[in-house]
Amino acid sequence: MLPNTQTSIQSGSHSAEASEDSSIAAGSRTGSFQSSGGGGTGDSSIGESQNQSGNKNDHGLSILTQLFETGFQRGDYHDIVLHTPSRSYRLHRLLLSASPLLRPQLFHGPDIFVSFDSSPAITEEGFAISLGHLYSTFSTHFLESPHEEIQSLQSARLFRSVLASAVLLGSMDDLASLALEKCLLSISAPTILDWVEALTPAHLMSYGPYGQPIKAAVEHYLASTLPREGGAETSEPSKELVEVYSRLPFELFKSSIESASFPGSDRSIFAFTKNIISQRLPFLSPNSGTLSSHTEENVVLSFGAKKGGSNVFVTRKGGRKERGLWKVG
């Protein structure tokens, strides 16, 4: 359940009652925030850690647990209300002051507002995890998932939401670095097209300095890892590989094929590319960022030696004129 979210708020109220909870995401594979009954992030290891006798950090851990459960999850003794596009959180100025984004707003009344307009990757679930990080590191528990789930669409979207939220709130390098690590691990055949859509200029800006590592990882996966795993060198590449390449925006399709990292000989790359081009037409539309009905793609095999890459080139021209000027080797 989301921490201390509420559907109606009385400004200036300092009630210690727990507010109405809303789920982070229906069926979330990460578990849920618990608003009452203890348990914090739902991880029994927190309680086990507290019971370890002789641990010099017991007192500090107890304080952090109190801050997270009572302060963040329940919103007790709050002195400010933070509003997002769809939720409200009862929080505490002292802890919010660690955020460069929120700090200037803390002296202007009982309510502050955060917009996600400039950060298209942010979801309410990811923002809640990053917001909870201002209280303690317990919320990072929600980034942990079994290996087979890391490369799911739901996980990939959560990881980049947490990353963008950490960048937006500011001064969360540790959380942002962890989220980046998870983002890179989530790049896979089932998620790659979703990641391609998340590389728009607005998305990259929302990732801050972590945008370029993500872009480079996506490009490397497309140009090297995926074609190797999908058998691009063979006469029967995998359906996943064909589907991904059939749907790629033209510039990314071109750069991947022409990359020095793309596996195979010039002739096998040429054969693969020719097959993909024939498969791309059903997925193309004027607004897809690839081809319009008046655009033509071709693959050219050059027989001159080229250093640092293959001799296969992907070309595109607009309109249907001058067909005789295009030669396919």
Secondary structure, DSSP 8 states (H G I E B T S, - for coil): --TTB-SS--TT----S------SSTT-TT-----SSS-TTT-HHHHHHHT-TT-TTHHHHHHHHHIIIIIIIS-TT--EEEE-SS-EEEE-HHHHTT-TTTGGGTTS-SEEE---TT-TT--HHHHHHHHHTTT-GGGGGGG---HHHHTSHHHHHHHHHHHHHHHHH-S-HHHHHHHHHHHHHH-STTTHHHHHHTTSHHHHHHTGGGHHHHHHHHHHIIIIIHHHHTTTTSSS--HHHHHHHHHS-HHHHHHHHTSTTS-S-HHHHHHHHHHHHHHHGGG--TTTTS--TTEEEEEEE--S--TTS-SEEEEEEESS--GGG----
